[in-house]
Amino acid sequence: MNAKELLIELLKFKSITPKDDGILNFIALELSDFEAFFVEKEGVKNLLLTKKFQDEGDHLAFCGHVDVVPTGEGWQSDPFKPVEKEGFIYARGAQDMKSGVAAFIHAAKNANFKGSRLSLMLTSDEEGEAKYGTLELLKFMQEENILPDFAIVGEPTCDKHLGDSIKIGRRGSINGKILIRGKQGHVAYPEKCINPIHDFSHALKFLAGFDLDPGSADFTPSKIVITDIRGGLEVCNVTPNDLKLMFNVRNSPDTTLDDVKNYIDKICHGLNYELEIKQSSKPFLTHHDNKVVQKLNESIQKITQRVPSFNTKGGTSDARFLAEFGISVCEFGVCNDRIHAIDERVSVEDFEKLCEIYKDFIENF
């Protein structure tokens, strides 16, 4: 089948996280000349397809997810019955990210690769907690001594036009919770109370919206964003016993978990407080002059005649796991204007050009 037919078939699978609905078996059959390894843990299915070409050269991988978010209500057509209309294909996962998956499957099947090994890494657990997805594939590949040197994640990365953006990194995510303890009492006798809101008020301006670093050429500043604050009994005559505050920091490599902890400890000095803090994902950056970035840049310009920007915007992706294993990774895919939205769609022209870009990239890597 051609690339568009393949995409349409993939879009028919109701692969809502973490169910794969049989799509991984379908893909394994489609690439039957690749060796297939199914890695499953805690009900999450993952698939590694790999093919050795020669002993010398780079090991290149494509990484992606076949799972999609729930559809929601209000679609003009059945979200798992793809509809092609006015140059677009409408279906859940059309942008995020079955178009990327179909494109790199088609490219891997038809391109002439000159490196040592070509692999495709697919998970059904990216849109959820991502505990047993790509990370488990990487552990398996490490055990088999076949970790790739370079990788592309086929996430939808472009803004307005195909080719306008490559993601060369992502910010990390740090979640925190502060509990400031006080002593509940009657508002008429404030001297008998310890009001945690009053005690913390001087520190709030040093927390809300505070930049922990100045930012860089590749990253915006790591900013503390307060997401929830509450205390008291929702009455006017009782002071609260404690104050709870939650925050998030989307951090660049310039700010670490310890940096955030130390800063919170500093501004809360003297208070009776507890801090819970956790790094849910780590930041990464692949340098502009890295081979995977430069070769992808060349293929994009060749096919689209656009010069992509290099950026690190957005949330997290599975690329962070590859970076932790020392793999040089970047992300490139179709436009992301309707990801997770009602009537998600992908441009047929963009999808077909993405197939060309991946094929050119593989053949010239």
Secondary structure, 3 states (H helix, E strand, C coil): CCHHHHHHHHHCCCCECCCCCCHHHHHHHHCCCCEEEEEEECCEEEEEEEEECCCCCCEEEEEEECCECCCCCCCCCCCCCCEEECCEEECCCCCCCHHHHHHHHHHHHHCCCCCCEEEEEEECCCCCCCCCCHHHHHHHHHHCCCCCCEEEECCCCECCCCCCEEECEECCEEEEEEEEECECEECCCHHHCECHHHHHHHHHCCCCCCECCCCCCCCCCCEEEEEEEEECCCCCCEECCEEEEEEEECCCCCCCHHHHHHHHHHHCCCCCEEEEEEEEECCEECCCCCHHHHHHHHHHHHHHCCCCEEECCCCCCCHHHHHHCCCEEEECCCECCCCCCCCCEEEHHHHHHHHHHHHHHHHHC
